[in-house]
Amino acid sequence: MRLAGAFAALFALTVIALVAVLYFTLVSELQLAIRRHVEEISDTLEAIDRRQGFDDLASVVAEEAGSVRDFDSIFLLRERDGTFRAGNVQNVRVFRGWGELDRAWLPLVADKGSPEDRFYAKWTPVSKGELLVGGSDRHIREVRRILLHGLGWALAATVLLAVGSAVYLAFRAQQKIDLFSTALSRVGRGEIGERVPVSGSHDDLDHVATQINAMLAHLQKLIANVNQSSSDIAHDLKKPIGRLRRRLELALNGTGDVSEFRLRTAESLAELDSIVETFEALLRITQIEAGARRSRFCDVALDGVLADIADIYEPVAEEEGDRLQCLVGANGDARVVGDRELLTQLFANLIENSIRHGPPGTDITLKLEARVDRLITVVADSGPGVPEHERENVFRRLYRLERARSTPGSGLGLSLVAAIADLHGATVALADNGPGLRVEVSFPRPGKN
């Protein structure tokens, strides 16, 4: 109802303003036309006075004043001493310029026309006296009546149209808001997969619905990650904690010498360090996903990061019997907006995965491809690769392929890669390298995301 009232008031004020402009324009033009008509009559009568004399002028004025056809004009001819000679009004004082006379003040014409008439009149000097000629404003009042009558109908139609349109628009908006409310109420009851419907009209409410759905999708992802992480933590840490307890029991109840006790204690500390490292990695991923590091973003030369990573890991790969090749040349502007430390961690994790899970002799390639709107980084190897049906799972926290369980690690490397990429607005894609695994990380150029 407030929206309908606002629409009606706005439209009504618009119509009133338009009619007011039209009214004042017409009144001004009509006043000008009346005065021109009076001046034309005065000039004609003055010409008669000059050519034919004062007596002939009096005859013409008397004839015009006595006409029953024209009650919208007044005439008065008098001599210099004020003696009345001809006309349909009397006793009007002489004034300069234009004056306005009410019909009710003029006895001889008071009963003709409308009592509301006013005359625009002007005195003109003639040979033996003064001549008064005036014209009625009847046409102006007629225009006013027509405009006010039309304004009344226009306002009624405008208010009805505005109220009807506003009620219709408000009803449609309320329908969408009710859908929003229903969907969000279901989300509040735990149905996190619920989404706000989008009508496809691309209006403001659709824009809001799209943003809400993106927020709900992100929230669902976070909740799924938390649930999955809780399950994975309970599953994956159960064994190392069990082993730690077993070692501590053996150290406590053992009958060996001090060296055996120290050995079991050292093994227990190593197991405990592994558990702490896992929890620290989980905490680091959570902080990254929450955007805590976004305040440290700045321009970072991606080709420089890749070159530094290659320099660090090339001797590491050689020690493991692998070959690391860096194909990052002059790519023009290879800047991205991000955290250099996190980007270094991202590529370090990818290269360490290739070294850790590949057999000796694995070829590892690091490349950068510059495109118009994106920068594509590639880490490819000739190792065993990842089965296609497992490529989504490997980004889950603590998830490890069966063949990877015999190698050191916590299953958080690719989860950290995905979190860092998401923080930078990048996407990560796994593909077959024939043989091996090809990991593409696609970064948006500044101002293009």
N, C-alpha and C positions, 0 to 999 in steps of 0.2 A: 504493500500500500504506500509506503514511503517513496518507492521508486515511481509508482504511478502518479503520486502527487507531484513529485519533482518534474516528471515529464510534462504533466498538464500545466504546471506553472511556467515552465520554460516555453512551451508552445504558445500559451496564452500571452505571455509577455512579448513574444516575437510578433504575434498577430497585432497586438495593441500598438507596438512600435511602428509596424508597417502602416497601419491605418492612420496613426498620428502623423507620420511623415506625409502620407497621401493627402490627409485633411489640410494640413498647413500649406502644402504646395498648392492645392486647388483653391483654398481661400485666398491666398496671396494673388494667384492669377485672376480670380474672379474680382477681387477688389481693384486690381489694376485695370481689368476690362471695364468695370463700372466707371471708374474715374476717366478712362479714355473716352467712353461714351458721353459722359457729362461734358468733358472738354470739347468734344466734337460739336455737341448741341450749342454750347456757349459760343464757340467760334462762328458757327453758322448764324446765330442770332446777332452776334456782334457785327458780322458782315452785312446783315440786313440793315442794322442801325447806320453803318457807315454809308451804304449805298442809297437807301430809301428814306432814312430819317427815323427819328424817335417815335413818331406816331405810327408809322407802319410796323415798327418793332413791337409796339404795344398791341397792335391788332393781331400780329402773329402769336405773341405770348398768350393773349386772351383766348385765341383759337386753340392753341395747344393745351392750355390749362383747363379748358372746358371739354376736352375730349374725354369721352367715357371709356375709350378703349385702353388708355394708358393710365393706370393708377399707381405705377411704379416710378413716376417722375413728379417732381415739384418745380414750380416756376413762381418767381416773384419779381415784378418790375416796379420800381418806385423812382420818384424824382429825387433831386438832390436834397430837398427839404423834408424827405421822408413820406411824401404823399403817395398813396397806393395808386398805381395805374392799371396793373393787370396781374393775373396769376391765380394760383389755387391755394396759396398760403399767405398769411399776413403776420405782421408784428414779429419778424425775425430780425434780430440785430445784425449789423454788419460785422463780419470778422475777416481776418486775413487767412489766406491759405484754405486748407480743407477743414471742414467741420462735420460733425455727426449730429443729426437731428432725429429725435424719436417721433414717430407718427402720432403718438398720443399727445404730444405737445402742440400739434398743428391742427386746430379745430376744423378747418375746412376740408381736410382729408382724413381726419381721425377715423371716420366710419367706413373708409374704403380700404381694401386690402386687409392685412393682419395688423392687430395692435402692436405686435412685436417688431414691426418693420422699423428699420433705421435707414436714414438717407445720408449718403455721402454727398455733401453740397459744397458749392464754391461761389463766392461773389465775384462778379466781373464788372468793372466800370464801363458805362456806355456814355453816349454824348450828353444826355441830360439827367443822368442818374446812375443807379446801380441795378444789375441784373443778377438774380440768384437762380441757379439751376442745380438740381439734386437727383440722384438715382437711388432706388431702393436696394437693400441687401437681401431681398427675398430669395434670390437664386442661391446665395451663400447659405441661408438657413435651410433651403431645400437640399442642398448638397450635404449639409451637416446631418439632416434627418436621414437621408439615404445611407450615409456612411455609418451612422450610429446603428441604424436598423441592420445593415449588413454586418457590422461588427458584432452585434448580438448573436446573429446566426453563425458567424464565423467562429466566435468564441465557443458557442455551444458545440459546433461540429469538431472544433479543435480539441476541446476538453474530452469529448467522447472518444475521438480517435486516439488522443494521447493516453487516456486511461486504458482504453482497450489494448493498445499496443504495449503499454507498460505492464499491464496485467499478464498479457501473453508472454512477454519476454521474462517477466519475473517468475511466471509459472514454469517456463522451460528451465530457467536458472535454478529454481527451487528443486525441480526434478533431478537435475544433475547433482546439486548439493546433497539431496537425500541419498543418491547413489553413492556419493563420496562418504557420507555418514555411515551408511550400511556397511560398505566395504571396510572402512576403518574400524567400525565396531567389531566386525569379525576378526580383524587383525588383532584388536585388543583382547579378544577371547582366545587368542592362540592360533588362529587360522592364518599363519604367516604367508601362505601361498596365495591369499586373496589379493586381487588387484582392482583398482578403480577403473571402471569402464571408460573408454575413449570413444566419443561419438563420431570422430572423423571430420567434424566441421572446422577444425583448426582454429577455434576461437580461444579466448583467454582461459576458459575453464578446461579445454582440452590440453592447453599448455601446462596448466597446473596439474592436471591428472597425469600427464606424462612424467612430470618431475616427481610426483608422489610415487608413481609406479617404479621409477628408477631408484628412489629412496628405499621402497619396500624390497625391491630386488637385492639391493646392496645389504639391507638389514637381514634378509633371508640368507644371503650368502655368509654373512658374518655369523649368524646363529648356527648355520650348518657347519661352518668351520669350527665353531666352539664345540658343538656336539661331537663332530667327528674327532676333533683334537682330544676331547675328554675320553672318548672311546679308545682312540689310538694310544693315548698316554697310559690308560689303564691296562691296555693289552701289551704294548711294547715295553713298558717299564716294569711290568710284573716279573719278567724273567730276570733282568739285571738286579732288581731289588732282592729277588729270591736268592740269586747267586751270592749277592753281598751278605745276606743274612747267613747263608750256609757257610761262607768263608769265615765270618766272625764267630759263628758257633764252633767251627773246627779250631780256630785260633784260641778260643776260650777254653774248650774242653780237651785240646790236644795235649799229648804227653811228650811231644818232641822238645828239642832244645830251643834256645833263643833264636838261632838262625832260622829255624822253620817258622817260629812265631812272627819274626820280622817279615819273612816271605809272604805269609798269608795276610799280614797287615798291609803290606805294600800292594798286593793284589786287590784287597778291599778298597784301599784309597784310590787306585786306578779306576775301579768300577764306580766308585762314588764320584770321581771327577767326570766320568762319562755321563753319569746321570745329571750332574750339575750343568755340564755343557749342553745337554739336551734342553733342560729347562731354560737356560739363558738364550738359546737359539729360539725357542718358542716365544719367550718374552720379547726378543728382538723383532720377530715377525709381527707380533701383536702391536708393538709400537709403530712399526712401519705402516701397517694397515690402518692404524688410527691417524696417520698423517702427521705424526709428531715431528718428523724431520723436514717437512715442507718449508718451514721458516728458514732453512739453510740453503734453499735453492739459489742458484746463480747460473750464469752462462758457463757451460762446460764443453770443451773441445773433445768430441767423442773419438776422433781419430787419435788424439793424444792419449786418452785412457787406454785404448786398445794397444797402442804401441808400448806403453808402459807395462801392461799386463803381459804382452808377448816377451818383453825383455826379462821379466821376473820368472815366468814359467817355462821358458825355452830350456834352461839348464835342468829344471826339475823333470821335464819330459825326457830329456836325454838320459838322465840317471835311471829312469824306468824303462829305457829302451824304445821310447816313442819319438816321433818327430812333430814338432810344432812349427807351422808355417804361418806367417802373418802377411796377408795381402791387403795392407792398408796403405794406399798411395796418396797422391794429391787429389782429394775429393772436393776441393773448393770449401765452401762454408759447411762445416760438419758440426755446428754448435747445436746443443740441446740445453734446455733449462732443467737443472737437476742438482743432485747431491753427488759430487765426485766420488766421495768415499763409498757411498752405496752402489754407484755404477761400477766401481772397481770390484766390489764384493760380488755383484751379479756375474760379471764375466769370469772372475776367479772361480766361482762355484761351478760354472759350466765347464771350464777347462779341467778342474779337478775331477769332475765326474767322468770326463772322457779318459783321463789318465788312470783313475781308480778302477773303472769298470771295463776298460779295454785291455786286451792281451798285449804283451810286449810287441813292439813293431807297429803300433797303431799310429796312423797319420791323422794329425789334428790340424785343421785349417781355421784361421781367424780372418774374416773378411768384413769390409764395409762397403755398402752400395748406397750411393746418394741419388735420391729421386727428387722430383719437384717439391712434393709436400711432406716427404718422410725420409728418414735415414734407416736403412735396413742393415743390422749387424747379423753376421752368421758365424756360428761355431759348429763346425762339422767334423766328424771323425769316421774312421773306418772300423769301428768296434762292433760289438754285437747288436747295437741298436735297441730300440724299444718296440715291442709288438704294438700294432695299431690300436688294438682294443685296450691297451694299458696306458695310452698316451695322456688321457685325461686324469687317470688315477695317480700318476707319478707326481702331480702337483699337490696331492693331499699331504697333510702333515703326517710325518712318521710312516708314510707308506713306502714300502720297499719291494722291488721285484724279488721273486724267489731266488734267482741266481745271484742277487746282490746281497743276500743275507749272510753270505760267507765273507764279505768284505767289510772293513770298518766303515762306520757311518751311522747317522741317526735317522736318515730318511727325510731330512729337513732342507736339503740343499736346493731342490727345485721349488719347494714351497717358498723359500726365501727369495729365489729368483722371480717367481710370480708376484710376490708382494712388492718387491722393488720396482718391477716393471709397471705394475698397476699404479703405484704412487707417482710414476713419471708419465702416466697416460700412454704407456707403451703396451704392445700386445706380444705374447710369446706363442710361437707355433712350432710343433714338432713334426718332422717329416722324415721319410726314408732317404738315406744318403747313398744307398746302393753300392756297397754295404755300409752299415753304420747309421748314425743318427745325425740329422741336420736340425739345429735349433736356430730359428729366426726370431730376433727381437726387433720390432718395428717401432721407432720413435717418431713422434710428430715434430716437425720443425717449429721453432718459436712463431707463434701467431697463426699457425695452421691447424691447431687441434680444435 
